[in-house]
Amino acid sequence: MECRLDLLEFDVAGTAGWYSSIVGVLAGFALLAILIPLDHEAARDDERSADTVVIMTCAFFSLLLLSFSYAILAGRVGDTERGQAVHEQLLLGVAVGLSSLLLMFALNTLLATYGANRRAFLPARRIIVVATSLIGPAVVIAVQFSNALDIERVRIGSDPTVACGLGGLPNGVWINLAITTAGLIAVVVTALLRRRIPRNSRAASRIAVAVLLYTTLVVVWTSIGAPLLPPEVLTNAVFEHVALAITALAAVGVAITSWSGR
């Protein structure tokens, strides 16, 4: 059966250049936001001001690393580097998604420190919570599914023996679709059970440190480990499914963190 993925074309290097520019701009916003608490007397909670600085600092360094990484990824234009390019795209995708959500986390904690105008900021904070606990995690999972499709397409191009079954799609795509669907359902279920999630105002700063650590590990891996491995290892189906599953778990974790700091 003819594989429908053969009809898909995607320029990873070209898109990576735009990602590098956008992420660089976001890093600039994060650096500027770090300075906001310096000229603000926390009328309600000094700990929240400290959390805001921690989250913004982690977001800044994470986005800065991603800007350099995407700039390097934009240079992988040869066919021989296509396997590493889609490998990096999948790993960097979750990092840029979560790092962007950190900016929203920090904004939420920052608005909570304004005691006099706290009530005026409540509607905006509710929107931020929905964005970081429902919309954002769902988008991160969906984009990662799209990135996984590029790995599937590269693998099919390098191995013509890969069979395409139901709907003209490889079995790997259906496995990815099942993982993605499960992740999206988990995000929705988390929203439905949000009142049972205990409040923890410090959870956002902890997840920020975790995101920075993940970004650092990915940058080190794609700079040192990945270039030394053959393309067939980098586009392995097991890696693809595990990476997508980890993305779904991370998105659900972010959703829980957002609801706990509501």
Secondary structure, DSSP 8 states (H G I E B T S, - for coil): ---GGGG----HHHHHHHHHHHHHHHHHHHHHHHTGGGG---SS-HHHHHHHHHHHHHHHHHHHHHHHHHHHHTT--SGGGHHHHHHHHHHHHHHHHHHHHHHHHHHHHHHTT-STTHHHHHHHHHHHHHIIIIIHHHHHHHHHHHHHHHHHHHHHHH-TT--B-GGG-BHHHHHHHHHHHHHHHHHHHHHHTGGGS---TTHHHHHHHHHHHHHHHHHHIIIIIGGGS-HHHHT-HHHHHHHHHHHHHHHHHHHHHHHHT-
